């Protein structure tokens, strides 16, 4: 439990092996669905198995969002899948009509100021590069939403 808390602690120093996407995975998942690559949701939810259910009882955790992960083989699978999707594909999946953006991507998309398609393409690149590097080091990935 202590090792898991070291990873998930809000006050822990961040390293290059840490990626904080804020709430962008929510919108990226929708963009991936629109692009026909919904299997990439694994990049944000892992295999859906909670790493340590007891961690929900830790006083400094966010109870609503279980800590999940991917083993090194799963990381390699996601890294490969992410490499096959270009930022342009993600960009093209975002509707140009502002009304349609909310319908297709959800209310969260409405709150973004600026070029949402460009920003999602950039976030995709960040996620893709993170998984590529983790796979090259044969690492597992631990994920949670706060």
Secondary structure as GFF3:
##gff-version 3
##sequence-region A 1 146
A	DSSP	alpha_helix	2	8	.	.	.	ID=ss1
A	DSSP	alpha_helix	24	34	.	.	.	ID=ss2
A	DSSP	three_ten_helix	38	41	.	.	.	ID=ss3
A	DSSP	alpha_helix	42	45	.	.	.	ID=ss4
A	DSSP	three_ten_helix	53	57	.	.	.	ID=ss5
A	DSSP	beta_strand	68	70	.	.	.	ID=ss6
A	DSSP	alpha_helix	72	83	.	.	.	ID=ss7
A	DSSP	alpha_helix	87	93	.	.	.	ID=ss8
A	DSSP	alpha_helix	98	105	.	.	.	ID=ss9
A	DSSP	alpha_helix	107	110	.	.	.	ID=ss10
A	DSSP	alpha_helix	116	136	.	.	.	ID=ss11
A	DSSP	beta_strand	141	143	.	.	.	ID=ss12
###
